[in-house]
Amino acid sequence: MARSPSQIPFPLVVDTPEALAALPSQRRGRPLLLRLPGLTPAENEAWRLRLQAEFADCGCRTGSAFLLAGMAAYAVWLGWRIVGPAAVGPLEALRAVLVFFACAGAGKAVGKLLASRRLGILVRQLSAALPAPSYVVPTEEVHHAVY
């Protein structure tokens, strides 16, 4: 199903070192547009792809992994605990569902935290790779005018 034009998010433009430093605190889910001075268009695109992967990570993959691990652990625990199939009742099914939701929620939280950490590391790496800004040295006239 296609999105209507009002549902398409505007890209988050990162065109200054300050905007890059603020990237980890930005709301997720928007596409990135990287236009940092001092980088070639190819370098901007390569860094954008790396940043976008972490910026868009919502933790679902890690949540799914935790859910599968929780299901496997619960199945082993249940098999060890019960003697026959008659011992499994509705209360056990409810407990299983609660355990599965808890595992998935914990996995999603861990996934979001890890993605945020990886994004911060990438931002620091890119900031270090950027050329130093060139500052204008004030002339003597401006220097005297200030004091």
Secondary structure, DSSP 8 states (H G I E B T S, - for coil): ----GGGS---EEE-SHHHHHTGGGS-SSS-EEE--TTS-HHHHHHHHHHHHHHHS--SHHHHHHHHHHHHHHHHHHHHHH-SSGGG--HHHHHHHHHHHHHHHHHHHHHHHHHHHHHHHHHHHHHHHHS---------HHHHHHH-
